[in-house]
Amino acid sequence: MLPCSLAIIPDVVFLSDFVPGAIVAAAIAPAIILLWLVVTADSRPEPPRVVWICVVLGALSTLPAALIERWLQSLIPVVQNSWVNAYERALLIAGLPEETLKISIIAAVARRARDFDEPMDGVVYGAAVGLGFAAVENILYVAGNAHWASVAVARGILSVPFHAALGAIAGAYIARARFGGALGANTGDRWRRQRQLLSAWIVPVALHTLYDGLPLGRVLNDPIEILMMALIMLVVAFGAIIFAAVLARRIGRHQKASMQTKRLPPVHWRGVWAQSLIGIGLSFVAVSLIIAGNSVARIAGLILIVISFGIARKCGKYLNAAALATQRVQADLPNT
């Protein structure tokens, strides 16, 4: 009989093959959960196609952001004052490039998407772009850390909601610029639109710079400075989240949603969104297991792929049936 310490080795090796899937699941789970909460908070949930386009574009924006940040690192001069150097690097290496790219995507969606037809759409699409960016950034941070589980928890509580909040804030100001009175704005103000669009860029950049200032630009050894960094990050992150929630609530209060709409009622969308997000999450985990796991992990990944396709097929059939039923009801309304 093998000693206990040796007997458990096969189990440890077996379980280690599922670590890639666990890392990806831990990294993307907060973004998926928050996306569902944002989508279902809308009185008329958005079409999945546009929301997923925003998520994918937000995720893809991490690549040019990384290239721009790497290029800027070689150009920024070193300032003797460590505090100035910290926030200068946070502004030029993180705040400006990342938020400019995300806000450009939100503005492009607002301009081009026909489904951007009511104020709350700005919050939803903005948060979707921010969460797409946060999901990829989270994978990079979690996958490269030996203590990936604790990093995933910490970033899931703070960084992921923070990115969603910044996107929602930008989207709220873009909605204010487009729909005028969405946030109680004075529609007679000549420069209102330009000021709101400028706020959509300046506010997220400023918040991002404050959040990243100390950890990005300074080497912290003093316990007091470490505590100060933690407090600043907590205040800025939760302040941004609260501010985004306030803007979203104001938009919801001013938004006058019409009952006659081509969209399905929320009762149909909310359950389907929950199932579709579960399917998306399973597919991410499945791909990571197929690529990085052994034969057993790959089989598990293939099973998860089949399950995710089954969920997608079920959601599609349900929505088609519900859409046909809604059309029949609307067609009968003039006769009643």
VOBA-1610 file (N, C-alpha, C; in pm, whole numbers, padded with zeros to 5 digits, always signed):
BEGIN
Met+00085-00120+00000Met+00000+00000+00000Met+00088+00124+00000Leu+00052+00221-00088Leu+00132+00342-00098Leu+00109+00432+00021Pro+00210+00507+00062Pro+00189+00608+00167Pro+00083+00708+00122Cys+00016+00768+00220Cys-00093+00862+00189Cys-00045+00976+00100Ser+00076+01026+00128Ser+00128+01140+00052Ser+00146+01107-00095Leu+00177+00979-00124Leu+00195+00939-00262Leu+00064+00897-00326Ala-00028+00849-00246Ala-00153+00800-00301Ala-00237+00911-00361Ile-00221+01033-00310Ile-00305+01143-00360Ile-00244+01212-00481Ile-00120+01175-00520Ile-00053+01242-00631Ile-00134+01229-00761Pro-00184+01108-00799Pro-00262+01100-00922Pro-00382+01193-00923Asp-00449+01207-00806Asp-00564+01297-00800Asp-00522+01441-00822Val-00406+01479-00762Val-00357+01615-00779Val-00323+01642-00925Val-00255+01547-00990Val-00220+01562-01131Val-00345+01570-01216Phe-00443+01483-01185Phe-00568+01483-01260Phe-00640+01617-01248Leu-00648+01668-01126Leu-00718+01795-01105Leu-00643+01912-01168Ser-00508+01903-01173Ser-00431+02014-01229Ser-00462+02036-01376Asp-00509+01930-01445Asp-00544+01946-01586Asp-00666+02035-01606Phe-00744+02054-01500Phe-00862+02138-01510Phe-00836+02281-01461Val-00712+02309-01422Val-00678+02443-01374Val-00699+02550-01481Pro-00659+02528-01608Pro-00684+02631-01709Pro-00831+02670-01719Gly-00919+02570-01715Gly-01061+02600-01719Gly-01107+02676-01597Ala-01054+02639-01480Ala-01091+02708-01357Ala-01043+02853-01359Ile-00924+02877-01414Ile-00871+03013-01421Ile-00958+03100-01511Val-00993+03047-01628Val-01077+03124-01720Val-01215+03149-01658Ala-01270+03045-01593Ala-01402+03061-01530Ala-01397+03168-01421Ala-01293+03166-01339Ala-01281+03265-01232Ala-01261+03405-01288Ala-01194+03416-01403Ala-01166+03547-01461Ala-01288+03609-01527Ile-01370+03527-01594Ile-01481+03583-01670Ile-01613+03581-01594Ala-01623+03503-01487Ala-01749+03492-01415Ala-01801+03628-01365Pro-01717+03713-01302Pro-01769+03843-01257Pro-01825+03927-01370Ala-01757+03927-01485Ala-01805+04006-01599Ala-01938+03953-01650Ile-01953+03821-01656Ile-02078+03762-01705Ile-02193+03793-01609Ile-02169+03779-01480Ile-02274+03807-01381Ile-02316+03953-01388Leu-02219+04044-01394Leu-02251+04186-01399Leu-02323+04223-01528Leu-02284+04159-01640Leu-02351+04186-01767Leu-02499+04148-01758Trp-02526+04033-01697Trp-02665+03991-01680Trp-02742+04091-01593Leu-02681+04138-01485Leu-02747+04234-01397Leu-02778+04364-01471Val-02682+04411-01553Val-02702+04536-01626Val-02811+04520-01730Val-02806+04412-01805Val-02903+04390-01913Val-03044+04379-01856Thr-03061+04302-01752Thr-03195+04280-01697Thr-03246+04398-01617Ala-03161+04494-01584Ala-03206+04615-01516Ala-03281+04708-01610Asp-03259+04690-01742Asp-03327+04773-01841Asp-03474+04733-01849Ser-03562+04833-01860Ser-03705+04802-01870Ser-03738+04731-02001Arg-03656+04753-02103Arg-03672+04681-02230Arg-03535+04627-02269Pro-03501+04505-02226Pro-03367+04450-02251Pro-03328+04457-02398Glu-03198+04483-02421Glu-03147+04504-02555Glu-03133+04374-02633Pro-03136+04383-02768Pro-03112+04264-02851Pro-02974+04206-02821Pro-02963+04074-02800Pro-02833+04015-02767Pro-02725+04044-02871Arg-02765+04052-02999Arg-02666+04074-03105Arg-02585+04200-03080Val-02651+04312-03049Val-02580+04438-03030Val-02498+04436-02901Val-02555+04377-02795Val-02481+04370-02669Val-02354+04289-02685Trp-02364+04174-02754Trp-02245+04091-02772Trp-02142+04157-02863Ile-02189+04236-02961Ile-02095+04313-03043Ile-02016+04409-02954Cys-02086+04474-02861Cys-02018+04565-02768Cys-01917+04491-02681Val-01956+04374-02631Val-01865+04295-02547Val-01741+04255-02626Val-01762+04205-02748Val-01648+04160-02830Val-01558+04277-02866Leu-01616+04390-02905Leu-01534+04507-02939Leu-01457+04557-02817Gly-01521+04554-02700Gly-01449+04591-02579Gly-01334+04498-02550Ala-01356+04367-02572Ala-01248+04270-02551Ala-01135+04290-02651Leu-01170+04315-02777Leu-01068+04334-02880Leu-00988+04463-02859Ser-01048+04561-02792Ser-00978+04688-02770Ser-00858+04673-02677Thr-00849+04560-02605Thr-00733+04539-02518Thr-00604+04527-02599Leu-00614+04477-02723Leu-00493+04462-02805Leu-00433+04596-02846Pro-00509+04685-02913Pro-00447+04816-02943Pro-00411+04893-02816Ala-00488+04876-02708Ala-00453+04945-02583Ala-00316+04900-02533Ala-00291+04768-02539Ala-00162+04716-02494Ala-00048+04767-02581Leu-00070+04773-02713Leu+00035+04821-02804Leu+00064+04970-02781Ile-00042+05048-02763Ile-00024+05192-02739Ile+00047+05216-02606Glu+00005+05143-02503Glu+00066+05160-02371Glu+00214+05122-02374Arg+00246+05015-02445Arg+00387+04973-02454Arg+00470+05078-02527Trp+00412+05140-02629Trp+00484+05244-02703Trp+00502+05369-02617Leu+00399+05404-02539Leu+00407+05524-02457Leu+00506+05509-02341Gln+00524+05387-02293Gln+00616+05367-02181Gln+00757+05413-02213Ser+00797+05398-02339Ser+00933+05437-02377Ser+00945+05588-02400Leu+00832+05658-02406Leu+00835+05801-02435Leu+00819+05889-02313Ile+00760+05834-02206Ile+00731+05915-02089Ile+00859+05939-02009Pro+00897+06064-01988Pro+01017+06092-01909Pro+00994+06061-01761Val+01102+06027-01692Val+01094+05997-01549Val+01097+06128-01472Val+00996+06150-01389Val+00986+06271-01307Val+01040+06239-01167Gln+01116+06332-01110Gln+01179+06307-00981Gln+01076+06290-00869Asn+00972+06370-00874Asn+00867+06359-00773Asn+00789+06230-00797Ser+00794+06138-00701Ser+00734+06006-00722Ser+00582+06012-00734Trp+00518+06107-00665Trp+00374+06119-00675Trp+00333+06170-00814Val+00405+06270-00862Val+00376+06321-00997Val+00400+06213-01100Asn+00511+06140-01085Asn+00543+06033-01178Asn+00435+05925-01177Ala+00381+05895-01057Ala+00279+05791-01046Ala+00155+05827-01126Tyr+00105+05947-01106Tyr-00020+05984-01173Tyr+00002+06024-01319Glu+00122+06067-01353Glu+00152+06091-01494Glu+00147+05960-01572Arg+00207+05855-01517Arg+00205+05725-01583Arg+00063+05666-01584Ala-00010+05687-01476Ala-00147+05636-01472Ala-00234+05703-01578Leu-00213+05834-01600Leu-00290+05907-01699Leu-00252+05866-01841Leu-00122+05865-01870Leu-00077+05844-02007Leu-00070+05697-02048Ile-00046+05608-01951Ile-00030+05466-01985Ile-00160+05389-01968Ala-00247+05433-01878Ala-00371+05357-01853Ala-00495+05437-01887Gly-00515+05549-01819Gly-00640+05623-01830Gly-00673+05669-01971Leu-00580+05742-02033Leu-00609+05799-02166Leu-00629+05693-02274Pro-00532+05603-02296Pro-00551+05508-02407Pro-00668+05413-02387Glu-00683+05358-02269Glu-00789+05258-02247Glu-00927+05320-02256Glu-00948+05432-02187Glu-01081+05492-02187Glu-01113+05556-02321Thr-01014+05610-02391Thr-01040+05668-02523Thr-01087+05561-02620Leu-01024+05445-02616Leu-01065+05335-02704Leu-01206+05288-02670Lys-01234+05270-02541Lys-01367+05222-02502Lys-01476+05323-02537Ile-01449+05451-02512Ile-01548+05553-02539Ile-01571+05567-02690Ser-01467+05549-02769Ser-01481+05553-02914Ser-01575+05442-02962Ile-01562+05324-02902Ile-01650+05213-02939Ile-01795+05245-02902Ile-01817+05296-02781Ile-01953+05329-02736Ile-02014+05435-02828Ala-01935+05538-02862Ala-01984+05644-02950Ala-02017+05589-03089Ala-01933+05497-03140Ala-01959+05438-03272Ala-02088+05356-03271Val-02109+05280-03163Val-02233+05202-03152Val-02354+05295-03143Ala-02341+05404-03067Ala-02451+05499-03054Ala-02486+05563-03188Arg-02386+05581-03270Arg-02408+05646-03400Arg-02461+05550-03505Arg-02415+05423-03501Arg-02444+05330-03610Arg-02556+05232-03581Ala-02576+05195-03455Ala-02673+05089-03424Ala-02814+05146-03421Arg-02904+05087-03500Arg-03044+05131-03502Arg-03114+05100-03370Asp-03061+05001-03297Asp-03123+04963-03170Asp-03088+05058-03056Phe-02997+05153-03079Phe-02967+05255-02979Phe-03077+05361-02992Asp-03194+05330-02937Asp-03311+05415-02962Asp-03375+05469-02835Glu-03311+05452-02719Glu-03363+05508-02595Glu-03247+05530-02499Pro-03262+05621-02403Pro-03149+05664-02319Pro-03080+05551-02243Met-03156+05455-02191Met-03095+05350-02110Met-03000+05262-02191Asp-03015+05265-02324Asp-02926+05186-02410Asp-02780+05228-02392Gly-02758+05358-02366Gly-02621+05404-02347Gly-02555+05338-02228Val-02628+05323-02118Val-02575+05257-01999Val-02545+05111-02026Val-02638+05043-02093Val-02622+04898-02119Val-02504+04873-02213Tyr-02501+04945-02325Tyr-02393+04923-02421Tyr-02258+04968-02367Gly-02257+05077-02290Gly-02132+05122-02229Gly-02078+05021-02130Ala-02166+04968-02045Ala-02123+04866-01949Ala-02076+04741-02020Ala-02141+04704-02131Ala-02100+04585-02207Ala-01960+04601-02263Val-01928+04719-02317Val-01792+04745-02367Val-01691+04736-02253Gly-01723+04798-02140Gly-01632+04794-02026Gly-01610+04654-01973Leu-01716+04573-01971Leu-01703+04436-01921Leu-01628+04347-02019Gly-01642+04371-02149Gly-01561+04296-02246Gly-01413+04322-02226Phe-01379+04449-02206Phe-01240+04486-02178Phe-01194+04424-02047Ala-01277+04432-01944Ala-01240+04382-01811Ala-01220+04231-01812Ala-01300+04157-01890Ala-01288+04011-01894Ala-01152+03969-01947Val-01109+04031-02057Val-00978+03995-02114Val-00866+04038-02022Glu-00875+04159-01969Glu-00772+04207-01876Glu-00764+04116-01754Asn-00879+04069-01707Asn-00883+03981-01591Asn-00814+03848-01620Ile-00839+03793-01738Ile-00774+03667-01777Ile-00622+03683-01775Leu-00573+03796-01827Leu-00428+03820-01831Leu-00370+03832-01691Tyr-00439+03901-01602Tyr-00390+03915-01465Tyr-00396+03782-01390Val-00507+03710-01403Val-00527+03587-01326Val-00439+03475-01378Ala-00429+03461-01510Ala-00352+03350-01568Ala-00204+03362-01539Gly-00154+03482-01520Gly-00011+03499-01498Gly+00029+03506-01353Asn-00059+03466-01263Asn-00030+03479-01120Asn-00043+03344-01050Ala+00058+03312-00967Ala+00055+03185-00895Ala-00061+03179-00796His-00102+03293-00743His-00215+03300-00650His-00339+03347-00725Trp-00370+03277-00834Trp-00474+03323-00925Trp-00612+03328-00859Ala-00639+03239-00766Ala-00772+03236-00704Ala-00799+03364-00624Ser-00701+03404-00541Ser-00719+03526-00461Ser-00721+03650-00549Val-00639+03650-00655Val-00639+03764-00748Val-00774+03775-00818Ala-00829+03659-00857Ala-00959+03659-00925Ala-01069+03714-00834Val-01065+03678-00707Val-01166+03728-00613Val-01151+03879-00594Ala-01027+03924-00572Ala-01003+04067-00549Ala-01044+04151-00670Arg-01005+04108-00789Arg-01039+04183-00910Arg-01187+04171-00942Gly-01247+04057-00911Gly-01390+04041-00935Gly-01473+04134-00850Ile-01426+04164-00729Ile-01499+04253-00639Ile-01478+04399-00675Leu-01357+04433-00724Leu-01321+04574-00741Leu-01302+04614-00888Ser-01206+04553-00956Ser-01165+04600-01089Ser-01272+04578-01196Val-01336+04461-01196Val-01436+04434-01300Val-01556+04527-01288Pro-01617+04542-01169Pro-01726+04639-01158Pro-01682+04782-01189Phe-01556+04814-01159Phe-01505+04949-01187Phe-01504+04974-01337His-01454+04878-01416His-01454+04895-01562His-01597+04905-01616Ala-01687+04825-01561Ala-01827+04833-01604Ala-01885+04970-01572Ala-01852+05023-01454Ala-01903+05154-01413Ala-01851+05265-01505Leu-01722+05258-01541Leu-01666+05360-01630Leu-01735+05357-01765Gly-01760+05237-01818Gly-01832+05227-01945Gly-01974+05278-01934Ala-02041+05246-01823Ala-02178+05293-01803Ala-02184+05445-01791Ile-02086+05504-01723Ile-02081+05650-01709Ile-02064+05716-01846Ala-01971+05664-01925Ala-01950+05718-02060Ala-02076+05704-02144Gly-02139+05586-02137Gly-02262+05563-02213Gly-02376+05653-02168Ala-02383+05682-02037Ala-02488+05769-01985Ala-02472+05911-02039Tyr-02349+05961-02043Tyr-02328+06096-02095Tyr-02350+06102-02245Ile-02315+05996-02317Ile-02342+05991-02460Ile-02493+05989-02484Ala-02566+05914-02401Ala-02712+05914-02411Ala-02769+06053-02382Arg-02711+06121-02285Arg-02756+06257-02252Arg-02733+06351-02370Ala-02619+06333-02438Ala-02591+06417-02554Ala-02687+06387-02669Arg-02725+06261-02682Arg-02809+06222-02796Arg-02957+06248-02772Phe-03004+06219-02649Phe-03148+06225-02624Phe-03190+06348-02546Gly-03098+06438-02519Gly-03135+06566-02459Gly-03178+06554-02315Gly-03304+06533-02291Gly-03358+06535-02156Gly-03347+06405-02082Ala-03265+06313-02128Ala-03255+06181-02065Ala-03213+06190-01919Leu-03128+06289-01889Leu-03085+06307-01751Leu-03133+06440-01695Gly-03240+06489-01751Gly-03291+06618-01706Gly-03211+06734-01759Ala-03144+06716-01873Ala-03059+06820-01928Ala-03142+06934-01986Asn-03083+07052-01989Asn-03147+07169-02049Asn-03127+07164-02200Thr-03233+07128-02273Thr-03220+07110-02418Thr-03200+07242-02491Gly-03222+07356-02423Gly-03203+07485-02487Gly-03060+07534-02481Asp-02975+07466-02409Asp-02836+07506-02396Asp-02762+07477-02527Arg-02699+07578-02584Arg-02634+07565-02715Arg-02519+07465-02713Trp-02442+07465-02602Trp-02322+07381-02595Trp-02346+07253-02515Arg-02473+07221-02489Arg-02504+07104-02406Arg-02446+06976-02466Arg-02468+06953-02594Arg-02425+06829-02657Arg-02274+06813-02650Gln-02200+06920-02684Gln-02054+06913-02681Gln-02002+06890-02539Arg-02068+06954-02441Arg-02024+06939-02302Arg-02048+06797-02252Gln-02160+06737-02291Gln-02188+06600-02248Gln-02092+06501-02311Leu-02061+06519-02438Leu-01965+06430-02505Leu-01826+06444-02443Leu-01788+06567-02406Leu-01659+06587-02340Leu-01659+06521-02203Ser-01770+06530-02131Ser-01780+06464-02000Ser-01771+06313-02013Ala-01825+06258-02122Ala-01820+06113-02144Ala-01676+06065-02156Trp-01586+06155-02192Trp-01444+06119-02206Trp-01366+06157-02080Ile-01386+06278-02029Ile-01304+06329-01918Ile-01332+06254-01788Val-01459+06229-01756Val-01492+06168-01627Val-01432+06027-01615Pro-01451+05936-01712Pro-01387+05805-01699Pro-01235+05809-01697Val-01175+05899-01778Val-01029+05911-01778Val-00979+05956-01642Ala-01045+06054-01583Ala-01002+06105-01452Ala-01017+05998-01344Leu-01128+05926-01343Leu-01149+05821-01243Leu-01049+05708-01260His-01022+05670-01384His-00925+05563-01411His-00785+05605-01366Thr-00751+05730-01390Thr-00619+05779-01349Thr-00604+05778-01198Leu-00706+05823-01126Leu-00702+05821-00980Leu-00690+05678-00927Tyr-00760+05584-00991Tyr-00761+05446-00944Tyr-00625+05379-00964Asp-00562+05405-01079Asp-00436+05336-01113Asp-00312+05410-01067Gly-00327+05531-01013Gly-00211+05615-00985Gly-00105+05551-00899Leu-00139+05513-00778Leu-00039+05458-00686Leu+00012+05320-00728Pro-00073+05222-00759Pro-00019+05090-00792Pro+00061+05088-00922Leu+00034+05180-01015Leu+00103+05176-01143Leu+00237+05248-01140Gly+00247+05356-01062Gly+00366+05439-01074Gly+00460+05440-00957Arg+00426+05375-00845Arg+00510+05383-00726Arg+00542+05245-00671Val+00661+05233-00613Val+00698+05112-00540Val+00666+05138-00393Leu+00570+05064-00341Leu+00520+05090-00206Leu+00582+04993-00106Asn+00656+05048-00010Asn+00714+04967+00097Asn+00662+05009+00234Asp+00623+05133+00245Asp+00572+05186+00372Asp+00429+05138+00395Pro+00400+05077+00510Pro+00263+05030+00537Pro+00159+05141+00528Ile+00197+05263+00564Ile+00103+05374+00557Ile+00067+05403+00411Glu+00168+05400+00323Glu+00142+05424+00182Glu+00058+05311+00122Ile+00082+05188+00164Ile+00002+05075+00116Ile-00143+05092+00159Leu-00165+05132+00284Leu-00301+05155+00333Leu-00366+05271+00256Met-00288+05375+00229Met-00340+05489+00155Met-00381+05447+00014Met-00297+05364-00049Met-00329+05315-00184Met-00459+05237-00183Ala-00474+05147-00084Ala-00595+05066-00076Ala-00719+05153-00055Leu-00707+05254+00031Leu-00821+05341+00057Leu-00859+05421-00067Ile-00758+05475-00138Ile-00786+05553-00259Ile-00855+05466-00364Met-00804+05344-00383Met-00863+05255-00481Met-01006+05219-00444Leu-01032+05192-00316Leu-01167+05157-00272Leu-01263+05275-00292Val-01218+05394-00251Val-01304+05513-00261Val-01336+05543-00408Val-01233+05540-00494Val-01254+05572-00635Val-01342+05466-00702Ala-01311+05337-00677Ala-01387+05230-00743Ala-01533+05231-00701Phe-01559+05233-00571Phe-01699+05230-00526Phe-01769+05363-00553Gly-01692+05472-00553Gly-01750+05601-00592Gly-01797+05599-00736Ala-01715+05541-00826Ala-01752+05531-00967Ala-01875+05441-00984Ile-01879+05331-00909Ile-01993+05239-00919Ile-02122+05308-00872Ile-02113+05380-00761Ile-02231+05451-00710Ile-02274+05561-00808Phe-02177+05634-00862Phe-02208+05740-00958Phe-02277+05683-01082Ala-02226+05569-01133Ala-02289+05504-01248Ala-02431+05460-01216Ala-02451+05407-01095Ala-02585+05364-01054Ala-02681+05482-01046Val-02632+05595-00995Val-02716+05715-00986Val-02755+05764-01125Leu-02658+05769-01217Leu-02688+05811-01354Leu-02790+05718-01419Ala-02771+05586-01400Ala-02864+05489-01458Ala-03004+05507-01401Arg-03013+05533-01270Arg-03145+05553-01209Arg-03212+05678-01262Arg-03134+05784-01280Arg-03191+05908-01334Arg-03241+05887-01477Ile-03163+05812-01555Ile-03206+05783-01691Ile-03336+05702-01689Gly-03340+05599-01605Gly-03459+05517-01596Gly-03581+05597-01554Arg-03561+05697-01467Arg-03673+05778-01420Arg-03724+05872-01528His-03635+05922-01614His-03676+06015-01718His-03718+05944-01847Gln-03678+05821-01861Gln-03708+05749-01985Gln-03856+05713-01991Lys-03919+05748-02099Lys-04060+05712-02118Lys-04066+05603-02224Ala-04064+05478-02179Ala-04063+05366-02271Ala-04203+05344-02327Ser-04210+05328-02457Ser-04338+05300-02522Ser-04372+05153-02510Met-04498+05123-02492Met-04542+04985-02482Met-04546+04917-02617Gln-04569+04997-02724Gln-04571+04939-02857Gln-04428+04931-02909Thr-04371+04815-02907Thr-04231+04797-02944Thr-04212+04666-03015Lys-04114+04660-03103Lys-04083+04536-03172Lys-04008+04439-03082Arg-03956+04489-02971Arg-03884+04400-02880Arg-03981+04316-02800Leu-03935+04201-02760Leu-04016+04117-02673Leu-04023+04177-02534Pro-04131+04151-02461Pro-04140+04200-02323Pro-04026+04145-02238Pro-03987+04217-02133Pro-03875+04174-02048Pro-03890+04036-01989Val-04016+03992-01967Val-04035+03860-01907Val-03973+03751-01992His-03967+03772-02124His-03906+03673-02212His-03754+03682-02209Trp-03701+03805-02202Trp-03558+03824-02219Trp-03476+03783-02097Arg-03527+03808-01980Arg-03443+03794-01862Arg-03397+03651-01839Gly-03488+03557-01850Gly-03447+03418-01834Gly-03356+03371-01945Val-03384+03416-02068Val-03301+03377-02182Val-03161+03433-02168Trp-03151+03559-02121Trp-03017+03617-02101Trp-02937+03538-01998Ala-03002+03495-01890Ala-02931+03416-01789Ala-02879+03286-01851Gln-02963+03218-01928Gln-02920+03092-01990Gln-02810+03114-02093Ser-02824+03220-02174Ser-02724+03244-02278Ser-02588+03281-02218Leu-02588+03356-02108Leu-02462+03391-02043Leu-02396+03268-01982Ile-02476+03177-01928Ile-02421+03051-01878Ile-02357+02974-01993Gly-02426+02970-02107Gly-02371+02901-02224Gly-02241+02962-02271Ile-02235+03097-02275Ile-02111+03164-02315Ile-01997+03131-02219Gly-02027+03136-02090Gly-01924+03103-01990Gly-01874+02960-02005Leu-01965+02867-02027Leu-01925+02727-02046Leu-01838+02711-02170Ser-01869+02784-02275Ser-01789+02771-02398Ser-01647+02823-02377Phe-01630+02933-02300Phe-01496+02983-02269Phe-01416+02878-02192Val-01479+02821-02091Val-01412+02717-02011Val-01379+02597-02099Ala-01473+02559-02186Ala-01452+02443-02272Ala-01332+02462-02364Val-01322+02580-02424Val-01209+02606-02516Val-01077+02598-02442Ser-01072+02655-02320Ser-00947+02650-02243Ser-00909+02507-02207Leu-01008+02422-02175Leu-00979+02282-02143Leu-00932+02206-02266Ile-00994+02233-02380Ile-00955+02163-02503Ile-00813+02200-02545Ile-00775+02327-02525Ile-00643+02373-02568Ile-00534+02330-02470Ala-00559+02344-02339Ala-00452+02327-02240Ala-00461+02199-02158Gly-00571+02125-02167Gly-00586+02008-02082Gly-00534+01880-02146Asn-00540+01770-02068Asn-00504+01640-02123Asn-00626+01578-02189Ser-00621+01448-02219Ser-00730+01384-02292Ser-00861+01388-02214Val-00853+01366-02083Val-00975+01368-02001Val-01034+01508-01998Ala-00949+01609-01978Ala-00997+01747-01975Ala-01055+01788-02110Arg-00997+01740-02218Arg-01050+01772-02351Arg-01187+01710-02373Ile-01205+01589-02325Ile-01337+01527-02334Ile-01439+01610-02256Ala-01400+01654-02135Ala-01489+01739-02056Ala-01519+01869-02130Gly-01417+01924-02198Gly-01438+02046-02276Gly-01536+02025-02390Leu-01524+01912-02459Leu-01617+01881-02569Leu-01761+01867-02517Ile-01774+01805-02400Ile-01908+01792-02340Ile-01967+01929-02309Leu-01882+02020-02256Leu-01930+02155-02225Leu-01968+02231-02352Ile-01893+02208-02462Ile-01928+02270-02590Ile-02066+02225-02635Val-02091+02094-02625Val-02221+02040-02665Val-02332+02100-02579Ile-02307+02112-02449Ile-02407+02170-02359Ile-02435+02315-02395Ser-02329+02392-02424Ser-02347+02533-02457Ser-02425+02550-02588Phe-02398+02463-02688Phe-02475+02468-02812Phe-02621+02431-02787Gly-02643+02334-02698Gly-02780+02296-02663Gly-02855+02411-02598Ile-02787+02486-02509Ile-02849+02602-02446Ile-02883+02708-02549Ala-02789+02734-02643Ala-02813+02834-02747Ala-02932+02795-02835Arg-02940+02667-02871Arg-03051+02619-02955Arg-03184+02633-02882Lys-03185+02599-02754Lys-03307+02610-02674Lys-03352+02756-02664Cys-03257+02847-02640Cys-03291+02989-02630Cys-03345+03041-02762Gly-03282+03001-02872Gly-03328+03045-03004Gly-03470+03000-03034Lys-03500+02875-03005Lys-03635+02822-03029Lys-03738+02895-02944Tyr-03702+02921-02818Tyr-03794+02989-02728Tyr-03824+03130-02777Leu-03717+03205-02817Leu-03737+03342-02862Leu-03817+03349-02992Asn-03793+03255-03083Asn-03870+03253-03207Asn-04018+03231-03179Ala-04047+03135-03091Ala-04186+03107-03056Ala-04251+03227-02987Ala-04175+03291-02894Ala-04229+03406-02822Ala-04251+03524-02916Ala-04159+03543-03014Ala-04174+03653-03110Ala-04298+03634-03196Leu-04323+03512-03242Leu-04442+03485-03322Leu-04569+03509-03241Ala-04568+03467-03114Ala-04685+03488-03028Ala-04710+03636-03006Thr-04600+03715-02985Thr-04614+03859-02963Thr-04668+03928-03088Gln-04620+03888-03206Gln-04669+03946-03330Gln-04817+03919-03350Arg-04861+03799-03315Arg-05003+03767-03329Arg-05088+03852-03235Val-05037+03873-03111Val-05111+03956-03016Val-05120+04099-03065Gln-05007+04154-03116Gln-05007+04293-03164Gln-05094+04308-03288Ala-05099+04204-03371Ala-05183+04210-03491Ala-05331+04212-03455Asp-05366+04152-03342Asp-05506+04145-03298Asp-05549+04268-03220Leu-05453+04353-03177Leu-05488+04466-03091Leu-05589+04562-03155Pro-05575+04603-03284Pro-05671+04699-03342Pro-05813+04645-03348Asn-05826+04514-03347Asn-05959+04453-03359Asn-06028+04435-03227Thr-05956+04465-03116Thr-06017+04443-02984Thr-06076+04571-02930
//
